[in-house]
Amino acid sequence: STGSYAADAVVMAEPEPVEYVRVCDVYGAGFFYIPGTETCLKIGGYVRDEIRINGGFTGYWNRARFTPTFDARSETEWGTLRGYAEVEINADTGPGSVNAQYFNIAHAFIELQGASGTFRIGRTHSPYSRFLGYGTTGFTYDGAYGFNNTSEVSYTFNGGNGFSAIIALVENPARAAWQTNVEGGINFAQGWGSIGAIIGYDAVNSEWGGKVVARFKAANSGFSGGLHVFYSSFTAGVPNTYRVSALQQNWSILGHVSVQASPKVNFNVSAQWFDSPATAGAWQFGASVGWTPVTNLLIRPEIRYTTAGGAGVWDGVVRFQRSF
């Protein structure tokens, strides 16, 4: 007799439904929904190369940078929950220095955005740096204005009609101490520009600083600019987070003007004075041209001249940047 064998039935699994990436237009261009979630994500950044020269050295420096950015947002019962990260990956070469490759976490913060304000916690540019719009516009050397990349806990109030205010606890560079810096500011912005003030207290060194910033935009003309007035307390031999430059004892004034000559070209000039008693004052002058030959490509040559105590030095930079 012959045996018979029944073949086992083969069951074909149903294919998983394909979930295509969906555009998320709630927060502006470039966002998409992360598959399987209601979280929107935007990936961006830039690639940059800079060539720098300095009159005090022979040769040139080069900096290449890749900076990816990630912006994730979703709606909650408390408002818009946001997480933002920006990483600067650098490669530096040049005379008189060791060639270096390194990275810096420029931003890694969480925000909760409500109807009347925003809570932020994490690493970012301090309110003293960013709240009134940084320094000059259209420059790589954008003036001395108290830039600080550190950690903070802050709340920004948006009152409507252009009024805003901020209060923050900011990490002090002397991390061994428990004291944190305190920063607070107000700003009023309209179509013509803005005016605001901010102060900061260095709790570790019992020093402080403040600035008043006015910016203007001339309607339909392409002219814009700003005036910044800085003051910081000074105690010999004592650091102060809010002293904007070693050339400053108490006062500094920064002014700048930009002209949008065409959709692709802008011209920028700046001047900054410092009350350095060692040199009977000091000045920095700058000029730049920004050229955008095609969308998302910037080419910007720039020069700067610093004079103090009768001595002067030139430096310059050419920046090439592809944003995405």
TAGI-V350095 format. One record per residue. N is the residue number from 0. SS is DSSP state (@ for helix, = for strand, . for the rest). Layout:
N;SS + N;SS
//
This chain:
0;. + 1;. + 2;. + 3;. + 4;. + 5;. + 6;. + 7;. + 8;. + 9;. + 10;. + 11;. + 12;. + 13;. + 14;. + 15;. + 16;. + 17;. + 18;. + 19;. + 20;. + 21;. + 22;= + 23;. + 24;. + 25;. + 26;. + 27;. + 28;. + 29;. + 30;. + 31;= + 32;= + 33;. + 34;. + 35;. + 36;. + 37;. + 38;. + 39;= + 40;= + 41;= + 42;= + 43;= + 44;= + 45;= + 46;= + 47;= + 48;= + 49;= + 50;= + 51;= + 52;= + 53;= + 54;. + 55;. + 56;. + 57;. + 58;. + 59;. + 60;= + 61;= + 62;= + 63;= + 64;= + 65;= + 66;= + 67;= + 68;= + 69;= + 70;= + 71;= + 72;= + 73;= + 74;= + 75;= + 76;. + 77;. + 78;= + 79;= + 80;= + 81;= + 82;= + 83;= + 84;= + 85;= + 86;= + 87;= + 88;= + 89;= + 90;= + 91;= + 92;= + 93;. + 94;. + 95;. + 96;. + 97;. + 98;. + 99;= + 100;= + 101;= + 102;= + 103;= + 104;= + 105;= + 106;= + 107;= + 108;= + 109;= + 110;= + 111;= + 112;= + 113;. + 114;. + 115;. + 116;= + 117;= + 118;= + 119;= + 120;= + 121;= + 122;= + 123;= + 124;= + 125;. + 126;@ + 127;@ + 128;@ + 129;@ + 130;. + 131;. + 132;. + 133;. + 134;. + 135;. + 136;. + 137;. + 138;. + 139;. + 140;. + 141;. + 142;. + 143;. + 144;. + 145;. + 146;. + 147;. + 148;= + 149;= + 150;= + 151;= + 152;= + 153;= + 154;= + 155;= + 156;= + 157;= + 158;= + 159;= + 160;. + 161;. + 162;= + 163;= + 164;= + 165;= + 166;= + 167;= + 168;= + 169;= + 170;. + 171;. + 172;. + 173;. + 174;. + 175;. + 176;. + 177;. + 178;. + 179;. + 180;= + 181;= + 182;= + 183;= + 184;= + 185;= + 186;= + 187;= + 188;= + 189;= + 190;. + 191;. + 192;= + 193;= + 194;= + 195;= + 196;= + 197;= + 198;= + 199;= + 200;= + 201;= + 202;. + 203;. + 204;. + 205;. + 206;= + 207;= + 208;= + 209;= + 210;= + 211;= + 212;= + 213;= + 214;= + 215;= + 216;= + 217;. + 218;. + 219;. + 220;. + 221;. + 222;= + 223;= + 224;= + 225;= + 226;= + 227;= + 228;= + 229;= + 230;= + 231;= + 232;. + 233;. + 234;. + 235;. + 236;. + 237;. + 238;. + 239;. + 240;. + 241;. + 242;. + 243;. + 244;. + 245;. + 246;. + 247;. + 248;. + 249;. + 250;= + 251;= + 252;= + 253;= + 254;= + 255;= + 256;= + 257;= + 258;= + 259;= + 260;= + 261;= + 262;. + 263;. + 264;= + 265;= + 266;= + 267;= + 268;= + 269;= + 270;= + 271;= + 272;= + 273;= + 274;. + 275;. + 276;@ + 277;@ + 278;@ + 279;. + 280;. + 281;= + 282;= + 283;= + 284;= + 285;= + 286;= + 287;= + 288;= + 289;= + 290;= + 291;. + 292;. + 293;. + 294;. + 295;. + 296;= + 297;= + 298;= + 299;= + 300;= + 301;= + 302;= + 303;= + 304;= + 305;= + 306;= + 307;= + 308;. + 309;. + 310;= + 311;= + 312;= + 313;= + 314;= + 315;= + 316;= + 317;= + 318;= + 319;= + 320;= + 321;= + 322;= + 323;.
//
